[in-house]
Amino acid sequence: MGTGQSTEAADALQHMLDRYQERIRYYAQASQHNKRAYKTARYLAVVLGALVTLLASLSSAYFIRGTWLETGFDILTPLLAAGLAIVGGFSQNFQWGAAWSDMRIAAERLESERDRISVTPPDQIDAVRELALLDAMVLDETRGFFRLVGQIDNPRLSGGALWARPSSSSRV
């Protein structure tokens, strides 16, 4: 009977650690995606902004007047300006910089909880409470993300907590 409980506790521990690892992997990958998008948008904004300024200046130069370059610059300058506006709009709407940091912080927080659980003896872990904590952390991150992008209009997500966090005094 004692071995059955120990095996069940070990199985529950492994299940929890697998769930944590799955969520950590998700947040780490999402963080990398947001980091790439953020950096790409920033680089594009700088390059496109500089090109628009350069082409606008060159198109007004005396030696360009009446040549094919004048026509090319007259067409290319507003196209690049539109591209800059598009990049800025996407960057503002998707908030890649803030999402990058939030996702990375969520992954770090989950890693610390996973580490705490992994060093706790299996028979001292309350699997239900620990999984509820994991679900609460993921739900909090999801709420935060949708607040960040201004998309919370579901009262279940924007209202009170659906999962109550265990109190710190009940932690093992």
Buried (B, 14 or more C-beta within 10 A) or exposed (E): EEEEEEEEBBEBBEEBBEBBEEBBEBBBEBBEBBBEBBEEBBEBBEBBBEBBEEBBEBBEEEEBEEEEBBEBBEEBBEEBBEBBEEBBEEBEEBBBBBBBBBBBBBBBBBBEBBEEBEEBEBEEBBBEBBBBBBBBBBBBBEBBBBEBEEEBEEEEBEEEEEBEEBEEEEEE
